[in-house]
């Protein structure tokens, strides 16, 4: 097992997934260590969570930059200053440029609140309800140039209840996010999870195209 795996987390908002990572990594024996949290919004509550946990924070306000490329270049330099082995997107509400994504190929993870490839983009809970789906959930995937489209690592399936609203469904999906993201980060940090030529690999075996599935 690698002795250490520095992780940089990027976020724009509440940071409940960051909190789940902080709590889970503290409770487990793992090489993963969050060395910095970076936000494009100074008011993101996730920054306060990081500070409370003694983690370094940085804010890069995208509105202060002249376009996406300039912002992404500054972001990349800030991230690389922490020399991470893994970069984790945890509610980072920015589309990343292809050069940025390529730079972190195989070491950039995202979590998305749907059973990808269904419902890329926003309003996933409403869309699952509108479609009458009996199952919904969340996915962790490696990030590629295709938005919400990279190889899947793990999915948690959440049954839809008859009287679910977008909020009630989101709440149950969020609970599962807080389990599967730390799991994927630990796998990566332990050297068990890799991005191979054909997709995500766990313990040297190709994962199915839907990733590892957890049913609740
Ligand atoms: C989560 O729903 C995640 O799936 C999506 O952004 C949200 C972040 O929530 N990518 P939080 O800030 O971690 O609470």
py3Dmol code that shows the C-alpha trace and the ligand (Angstrom):
import py3Dmol

protein = """\
ATOM      1  CA  UNK A   1       0.000   0.000   0.000  1.00  0.00           C
ATOM      2  CA  UNK A   2       1.369   3.504  -0.788  1.00  0.00           C
ATOM      3  CA  UNK A   3       2.413   5.293   2.401  1.00  0.00           C
ATOM      4  CA  UNK A   4       0.693   8.569   1.562  1.00  0.00           C
ATOM      5  CA  UNK A   5      -1.786  10.002  -0.914  1.00  0.00           C
ATOM      6  CA  UNK A   6      -2.284  13.741  -0.848  1.00  0.00           C
ATOM      7  CA  UNK A   7      -5.779  14.777  -1.880  1.00  0.00           C
ATOM      8  CA  UNK A   8      -6.945  18.229  -2.986  1.00  0.00           C
ATOM      9  CA  UNK A   9     -10.712  18.818  -2.827  1.00  0.00           C
ATOM     10  CA  UNK A  10     -12.447  21.397  -5.036  1.00  0.00           C
ATOM     11  CA  UNK A  11     -15.888  22.673  -4.069  1.00  0.00           C
ATOM     12  CA  UNK A  12     -18.285  25.571  -4.522  1.00  0.00           C
ATOM     13  CA  UNK A  13     -20.881  25.034  -1.819  1.00  0.00           C
ATOM     14  CA  UNK A  14     -21.981  23.308   1.349  1.00  0.00           C
ATOM     15  CA  UNK A  15     -19.317  20.649   1.349  1.00  0.00           C
ATOM     16  CA  UNK A  16     -21.231  17.822   2.974  1.00  0.00           C
ATOM     17  CA  UNK A  17     -19.230  15.420   0.809  1.00  0.00           C
ATOM     18  CA  UNK A  18     -16.023  17.057   2.037  1.00  0.00           C
ATOM     19  CA  UNK A  19     -17.233  16.524   5.610  1.00  0.00           C
ATOM     20  CA  UNK A  20     -17.962  12.872   4.878  1.00  0.00           C
ATOM     21  CA  UNK A  21     -14.432  12.518   3.506  1.00  0.00           C
ATOM     22  CA  UNK A  22     -12.876  14.253   6.502  1.00  0.00           C
ATOM     23  CA  UNK A  23     -14.812  12.070   8.948  1.00  0.00           C
ATOM     24  CA  UNK A  24     -14.261   8.847   7.085  1.00  0.00           C
ATOM     25  CA  UNK A  25     -10.530   9.352   6.542  1.00  0.00           C
ATOM     26  CA  UNK A  26     -10.064  10.235  10.214  1.00  0.00           C
ATOM     27  CA  UNK A  27     -11.842   7.053  11.261  1.00  0.00           C
ATOM     28  CA  UNK A  28     -10.011   4.664   8.938  1.00  0.00           C
ATOM     29  CA  UNK A  29      -6.441   3.577   8.485  1.00  0.00           C
ATOM     30  CA  UNK A  30      -5.753   4.979   5.046  1.00  0.00           C
ATOM     31  CA  UNK A  31      -2.904   6.693   3.200  1.00  0.00           C
ATOM     32  CA  UNK A  32      -5.355   9.398   2.029  1.00  0.00           C
ATOM     33  CA  UNK A  33      -4.794  12.836   3.512  1.00  0.00           C
ATOM     34  CA  UNK A  34      -6.691  15.952   2.443  1.00  0.00           C
ATOM     35  CA  UNK A  35      -3.971  18.567   2.085  1.00  0.00           C
ATOM     36  CA  UNK A  36      -6.085  21.443   0.731  1.00  0.00           C
ATOM     37  CA  UNK A  37      -9.612  22.559  -0.103  1.00  0.00           C
ATOM     38  CA  UNK A  38      -9.989  25.044  -2.936  1.00  0.00           C
ATOM     39  CA  UNK A  39     -13.168  26.947  -3.810  1.00  0.00           C
ATOM     40  CA  UNK A  40     -14.195  29.376  -6.512  1.00  0.00           C
ATOM     41  CA  UNK A  41     -16.570  30.973  -3.980  1.00  0.00           C
ATOM     42  CA  UNK A  42     -15.280  32.673  -0.845  1.00  0.00           C
ATOM     43  CA  UNK A  43     -18.635  32.135   0.906  1.00  0.00           C
ATOM     44  CA  UNK A  44     -18.687  28.359   0.343  1.00  0.00           C
ATOM     45  CA  UNK A  45     -19.459  26.723   3.675  1.00  0.00           C
ATOM     46  CA  UNK A  46     -17.118  23.889   2.739  1.00  0.00           C
ATOM     47  CA  UNK A  47     -14.174  26.251   3.364  1.00  0.00           C
ATOM     48  CA  UNK A  48     -15.293  26.650   6.976  1.00  0.00           C
ATOM     49  CA  UNK A  49     -15.521  22.886   7.352  1.00  0.00           C
ATOM     50  CA  UNK A  50     -11.948  22.587   6.053  1.00  0.00           C
ATOM     51  CA  UNK A  51     -10.642  25.255   8.413  1.00  0.00           C
ATOM     52  CA  UNK A  52     -12.381  23.580  11.345  1.00  0.00           C
ATOM     53  CA  UNK A  53     -10.568  20.369  10.422  1.00  0.00           C
ATOM     54  CA  UNK A  54      -7.201  22.137  10.188  1.00  0.00           C
ATOM     55  CA  UNK A  55      -6.983  21.817   6.392  1.00  0.00           C
ATOM     56  CA  UNK A  56      -5.427  24.561   4.249  1.00  0.00           C
ATOM     57  CA  UNK A  57      -7.873  26.524   2.096  1.00  0.00           C
ATOM     58  CA  UNK A  58      -7.596  28.690  -0.980  1.00  0.00           C
ATOM     59  CA  UNK A  59     -10.194  30.753  -2.835  1.00  0.00           C
ATOM     60  CA  UNK A  60      -9.887  31.530  -6.519  1.00  0.00           C
ATOM     61  CA  UNK A  61     -12.837  33.628  -7.664  1.00  0.00           C
ATOM     62  CA  UNK A  62     -13.456  32.745 -11.310  1.00  0.00           C
ATOM     63  CA  UNK A  63     -15.014  36.202 -11.882  1.00  0.00           C
ATOM     64  CA  UNK A  64     -11.596  37.779 -11.328  1.00  0.00           C
ATOM     65  CA  UNK A  65     -10.125  35.968 -14.342  1.00  0.00           C
ATOM     66  CA  UNK A  66     -10.260  36.762 -18.007  1.00  0.00           C
ATOM     67  CA  UNK A  67     -12.007  33.627 -19.247  1.00  0.00           C
ATOM     68  CA  UNK A  68     -12.073  29.912 -18.509  1.00  0.00           C
ATOM     69  CA  UNK A  69      -8.530  29.128 -19.667  1.00  0.00           C
ATOM     70  CA  UNK A  70      -6.988  31.810 -17.448  1.00  0.00           C
ATOM     71  CA  UNK A  71      -8.973  30.608 -14.432  1.00  0.00           C
ATOM     72  CA  UNK A  72      -8.156  26.964 -15.069  1.00  0.00           C
ATOM     73  CA  UNK A  73      -4.442  27.752 -15.442  1.00  0.00           C
ATOM     74  CA  UNK A  74      -4.402  29.555 -12.090  1.00  0.00           C
ATOM     75  CA  UNK A  75      -6.432  26.763 -10.507  1.00  0.00           C
ATOM     76  CA  UNK A  76      -4.045  24.137 -11.836  1.00  0.00           C
ATOM     77  CA  UNK A  77      -1.041  26.015 -10.463  1.00  0.00           C
ATOM     78  CA  UNK A  78      -2.708  26.365  -7.060  1.00  0.00           C
ATOM     79  CA  UNK A  79      -3.615  22.673  -6.962  1.00  0.00           C
ATOM     80  CA  UNK A  80      -0.156  21.535  -8.065  1.00  0.00           C
ATOM     81  CA  UNK A  81       1.423  23.674  -5.338  1.00  0.00           C
ATOM     82  CA  UNK A  82       0.062  21.028  -2.943  1.00  0.00           C
ATOM     83  CA  UNK A  83       1.546  18.150  -5.012  1.00  0.00           C
ATOM     84  CA  UNK A  84      -1.558  15.962  -4.821  1.00  0.00           C
ATOM     85  CA  UNK A  85      -1.772  12.396  -6.074  1.00  0.00           C
ATOM     86  CA  UNK A  86      -5.569  12.791  -6.325  1.00  0.00           C
ATOM     87  CA  UNK A  87      -7.932  15.690  -7.027  1.00  0.00           C
ATOM     88  CA  UNK A  88     -11.542  15.319  -5.891  1.00  0.00           C
ATOM     89  CA  UNK A  89     -14.447  17.392  -7.200  1.00  0.00           C
ATOM     90  CA  UNK A  90     -17.066  17.708  -4.461  1.00  0.00           C
ATOM     91  CA  UNK A  91     -19.768  20.007  -5.780  1.00  0.00           C
ATOM     92  CA  UNK A  92     -17.393  22.170  -7.811  1.00  0.00           C
ATOM     93  CA  UNK A  93     -19.767  24.128 -10.029  1.00  0.00           C
ATOM     94  CA  UNK A  94     -17.431  24.877 -12.901  1.00  0.00           C
ATOM     95  CA  UNK A  95     -16.994  23.240 -16.278  1.00  0.00           C
ATOM     96  CA  UNK A  96     -13.311  22.388 -16.601  1.00  0.00           C
ATOM     97  CA  UNK A  97     -11.353  22.993 -19.775  1.00  0.00           C
ATOM     98  CA  UNK A  98     -10.002  19.995 -21.741  1.00  0.00           C
ATOM     99  CA  UNK A  99      -6.385  20.907 -20.937  1.00  0.00           C
ATOM    100  CA  UNK A 100      -7.149  20.929 -17.217  1.00  0.00           C
ATOM    101  CA  UNK A 101      -8.894  17.562 -17.384  1.00  0.00           C
ATOM    102  CA  UNK A 102      -6.061  16.013 -19.424  1.00  0.00           C
ATOM    103  CA  UNK A 103      -3.468  17.290 -16.929  1.00  0.00           C
ATOM    104  CA  UNK A 104      -5.196  15.293 -14.148  1.00  0.00           C
ATOM    105  CA  UNK A 105      -6.107  12.280 -16.268  1.00  0.00           C
ATOM    106  CA  UNK A 106      -6.471   9.211 -14.045  1.00  0.00           C
ATOM    107  CA  UNK A 107      -6.261  11.219 -10.833  1.00  0.00           C
ATOM    108  CA  UNK A 108      -9.423  13.331 -10.964  1.00  0.00           C
ATOM    109  CA  UNK A 109     -12.676  12.022  -9.459  1.00  0.00           C
ATOM    110  CA  UNK A 110     -16.193  13.485  -9.443  1.00  0.00           C
ATOM    111  CA  UNK A 111     -19.443  12.580  -7.739  1.00  0.00           C
ATOM    112  CA  UNK A 112     -22.744  13.071  -9.503  1.00  0.00           C
ATOM    113  CA  UNK A 113     -26.272  12.711  -8.085  1.00  0.00           C
ATOM    114  CA  UNK A 114     -27.687  10.242 -10.609  1.00  0.00           C
ATOM    115  CA  UNK A 115     -27.106   6.759 -11.935  1.00  0.00           C
ATOM    116  CA  UNK A 116     -24.920   7.827 -14.832  1.00  0.00           C
ATOM    117  CA  UNK A 117     -25.145   7.737 -17.789  1.00  0.00           C
ATOM    118  CA  UNK A 118     -28.687   8.835 -16.900  1.00  0.00           C
ATOM    119  CA  UNK A 119     -29.249  12.497 -16.082  1.00  0.00           C
ATOM    120  CA  UNK A 120     -25.981  14.245 -16.731  1.00  0.00           C
ATOM    121  CA  UNK A 121     -26.089  17.905 -15.717  1.00  0.00           C
ATOM    122  CA  UNK A 122     -28.498  19.524 -13.252  1.00  0.00           C
ATOM    123  CA  UNK A 123     -31.892  18.810 -11.608  1.00  0.00           C
ATOM    124  CA  UNK A 124     -31.250  15.080 -11.535  1.00  0.00           C
ATOM    125  CA  UNK A 125     -33.751  14.235  -8.767  1.00  0.00           C
ATOM    126  CA  UNK A 126     -36.608  16.065 -10.478  1.00  0.00           C
ATOM    127  CA  UNK A 127     -35.740  14.399 -13.777  1.00  0.00           C
ATOM    128  CA  UNK A 128     -35.732  10.911 -12.228  1.00  0.00           C
ATOM    129  CA  UNK A 129     -39.163  11.583 -10.676  1.00  0.00           C
ATOM    130  CA  UNK A 130     -40.545  13.058 -13.902  1.00  0.00           C
ATOM    131  CA  UNK A 131     -39.436   9.945 -15.772  1.00  0.00           C
ATOM    132  CA  UNK A 132     -41.204   7.692 -13.243  1.00  0.00           C
ATOM    133  CA  UNK A 133     -37.976   5.830 -12.444  1.00  0.00           C
ATOM    134  CA  UNK A 134     -38.197   3.177  -9.733  1.00  0.00           C
ATOM    135  CA  UNK A 135     -34.500   3.588  -8.932  1.00  0.00           C
ATOM    136  CA  UNK A 136     -32.226   6.587  -8.643  1.00  0.00           C
ATOM    137  CA  UNK A 137     -28.847   7.101  -7.001  1.00  0.00           C
ATOM    138  CA  UNK A 138     -25.376   8.547  -7.316  1.00  0.00           C
ATOM    139  CA  UNK A 139     -22.135   7.799  -9.121  1.00  0.00           C
ATOM    140  CA  UNK A 140     -18.422   8.336  -8.600  1.00  0.00           C
ATOM    141  CA  UNK A 141     -16.446   8.483 -11.825  1.00  0.00           C
ATOM    142  CA  UNK A 142     -13.077   9.413 -13.243  1.00  0.00           C
ATOM    143  CA  UNK A 143     -13.312  12.767 -14.996  1.00  0.00           C
ATOM    144  CA  UNK A 144     -12.727  12.914 -18.717  1.00  0.00           C
ATOM    145  CA  UNK A 145     -13.380  15.639 -21.254  1.00  0.00           C
ATOM    146  CA  UNK A 146     -17.012  14.517 -21.591  1.00  0.00           C
ATOM    147  CA  UNK A 147     -19.117  16.284 -18.920  1.00  0.00           C
ATOM    148  CA  UNK A 148     -20.310  13.709 -16.336  1.00  0.00           C
ATOM    149  CA  UNK A 149     -19.181  11.067 -18.813  1.00  0.00           C
ATOM    150  CA  UNK A 150     -15.976   9.441 -17.539  1.00  0.00           C
ATOM    151  CA  UNK A 151     -15.509   5.780 -16.513  1.00  0.00           C
ATOM    152  CA  UNK A 152     -17.654   4.807 -13.552  1.00  0.00           C
ATOM    153  CA  UNK A 153     -16.083   3.642 -10.297  1.00  0.00           C
ATOM    154  CA  UNK A 154     -19.012   3.051  -7.948  1.00  0.00           C
ATOM    155  CA  UNK A 155     -22.749   3.657  -7.937  1.00  0.00           C
ATOM    156  CA  UNK A 156     -25.234   3.511  -5.059  1.00  0.00           C
ATOM    157  CA  UNK A 157     -28.776   2.618  -6.089  1.00  0.00           C
ATOM    158  CA  UNK A 158     -31.583   4.237  -4.100  1.00  0.00           C
ATOM    159  CA  UNK A 159     -35.187   2.984  -4.535  1.00  0.00           C
ATOM    160  CA  UNK A 160     -37.689   5.751  -5.364  1.00  0.00           C
ATOM    161  CA  UNK A 161     -40.618   5.816  -2.896  1.00  0.00           C
ATOM    162  CA  UNK A 162     -44.194   6.522  -4.084  1.00  0.00           C
ATOM    163  CA  UNK A 163     -44.468   9.898  -2.332  1.00  0.00           C
ATOM    164  CA  UNK A 164     -40.924  11.119  -2.975  1.00  0.00           C
ATOM    165  CA  UNK A 165     -40.342  14.778  -3.747  1.00  0.00           C
ATOM    166  CA  UNK A 166     -37.074  16.038  -5.259  1.00  0.00           C
ATOM    167  CA  UNK A 167     -36.028  17.024  -1.713  1.00  0.00           C
ATOM    168  CA  UNK A 168     -36.820  13.734  -0.021  1.00  0.00           C
ATOM    169  CA  UNK A 169     -35.094  11.812  -2.795  1.00  0.00           C
ATOM    170  CA  UNK A 170     -32.077  14.146  -2.739  1.00  0.00           C
ATOM    171  CA  UNK A 171     -31.718  13.564   0.989  1.00  0.00           C
ATOM    172  CA  UNK A 172     -31.471   9.780   0.609  1.00  0.00           C
ATOM    173  CA  UNK A 173     -29.150  10.084  -2.383  1.00  0.00           C
ATOM    174  CA  UNK A 174     -26.906  12.441  -0.421  1.00  0.00           C
ATOM    175  CA  UNK A 175     -26.606   9.885   2.393  1.00  0.00           C
ATOM    176  CA  UNK A 176     -25.283   7.399  -0.132  1.00  0.00           C
ATOM    177  CA  UNK A 177     -22.894   9.954  -1.643  1.00  0.00           C
ATOM    178  CA  UNK A 178     -21.356  10.248   1.804  1.00  0.00           C
ATOM    179  CA  UNK A 179     -20.590   6.535   1.757  1.00  0.00           C
ATOM    180  CA  UNK A 180     -19.425   5.920  -1.785  1.00  0.00           C
ATOM    181  CA  UNK A 181     -17.134   8.938  -2.197  1.00  0.00           C
ATOM    182  CA  UNK A 182     -14.940   8.104   0.808  1.00  0.00           C
ATOM    183  CA  UNK A 183     -14.924   4.485  -0.355  1.00  0.00           C
ATOM    184  CA  UNK A 184     -13.635   5.438  -3.821  1.00  0.00           C
ATOM    185  CA  UNK A 185     -11.033   7.823  -2.372  1.00  0.00           C
ATOM    186  CA  UNK A 186      -9.757   5.132  -0.010  1.00  0.00           C
ATOM    187  CA  UNK A 187      -9.550   2.623  -2.876  1.00  0.00           C
ATOM    188  CA  UNK A 188      -7.523   5.098  -4.913  1.00  0.00           C
ATOM    189  CA  UNK A 189      -5.242   6.028  -2.012  1.00  0.00           C
ATOM    190  CA  UNK A 190      -4.565   2.367  -1.260  1.00  0.00           C
ATOM    191  CA  UNK A 191      -3.491   1.828  -4.878  1.00  0.00           C
ATOM    192  CA  UNK A 192      -6.471  -0.443  -5.561  1.00  0.00           C
ATOM    193  CA  UNK A 193      -8.316   1.859  -7.988  1.00  0.00           C
ATOM    194  CA  UNK A 194      -6.790   2.933 -11.281  1.00  0.00           C
ATOM    195  CA  UNK A 195      -7.912   4.256 -14.640  1.00  0.00           C
ATOM    196  CA  UNK A 196      -6.873   1.712 -17.267  1.00  0.00           C
ATOM    197  CA  UNK A 197      -7.055   1.936 -21.062  1.00  0.00           C
ATOM    198  CA  UNK A 198     -10.480   0.242 -21.035  1.00  0.00           C
ATOM    199  CA  UNK A 199     -11.902   2.059 -18.017  1.00  0.00           C
ATOM    200  CA  UNK A 200     -11.803   1.953 -14.236  1.00  0.00           C
ATOM    201  CA  UNK A 201      -9.949  -0.958 -12.623  1.00  0.00           C
ATOM    202  CA  UNK A 202     -10.231  -2.234  -9.061  1.00  0.00           C
ATOM    203  CA  UNK A 203      -7.642  -4.661  -7.707  1.00  0.00           C
ATOM    204  CA  UNK A 204      -6.310  -5.230 -11.214  1.00  0.00           C
ATOM    205  CA  UNK A 205      -9.722  -6.210 -12.648  1.00  0.00           C
ATOM    206  CA  UNK A 206     -11.826  -4.114 -15.007  1.00  0.00           C
ATOM    207  CA  UNK A 207     -14.933  -2.796 -13.292  1.00  0.00           C
ATOM    208  CA  UNK A 208     -18.265  -3.210 -15.137  1.00  0.00           C
ATOM    209  CA  UNK A 209     -19.330  -0.202 -17.212  1.00  0.00           C
ATOM    210  CA  UNK A 210     -21.643   0.835 -14.352  1.00  0.00           C
ATOM    211  CA  UNK A 211     -18.799   0.575 -11.834  1.00  0.00           C
ATOM    212  CA  UNK A 212     -19.126  -1.307  -8.564  1.00  0.00           C
ATOM    213  CA  UNK A 213     -22.803  -1.271  -7.514  1.00  0.00           C
ATOM    214  CA  UNK A 214     -24.089  -0.815  -3.986  1.00  0.00           C
ATOM    215  CA  UNK A 215     -27.824  -1.368  -3.351  1.00  0.00           C
ATOM    216  CA  UNK A 216     -29.605   0.138  -0.393  1.00  0.00           C
TER     217      UNK A 216
END
"""
ligand_1 = """\
14
LIG
C -23.632 16.681 -4.534
O -24.968 16.381 -4.752
C -22.778 16.097 -5.607
O -23.294 14.909 -6.132
C -22.776 17.178 -6.662
O -22.740 18.373 -5.920
C -23.352 18.172 -4.662
C -22.418 18.658 -3.619
O -22.997 18.639 -2.339
N -21.658 17.022 -7.561
P -22.157 19.020 -1.058
O -21.634 20.432 -1.245
O -21.045 18.029 -0.914
O -23.128 18.937 0.085
"""
view = py3Dmol.view(width=600, height=400)
view.addModel(protein, "pdb")
view.setStyle({"model": 0}, {"cartoon": {"style": "trace"}})
view.addModel(ligand_1, "xyz")
view.setStyle({"model": 1}, {"stick": {}})
view.zoomTo()
view.show()
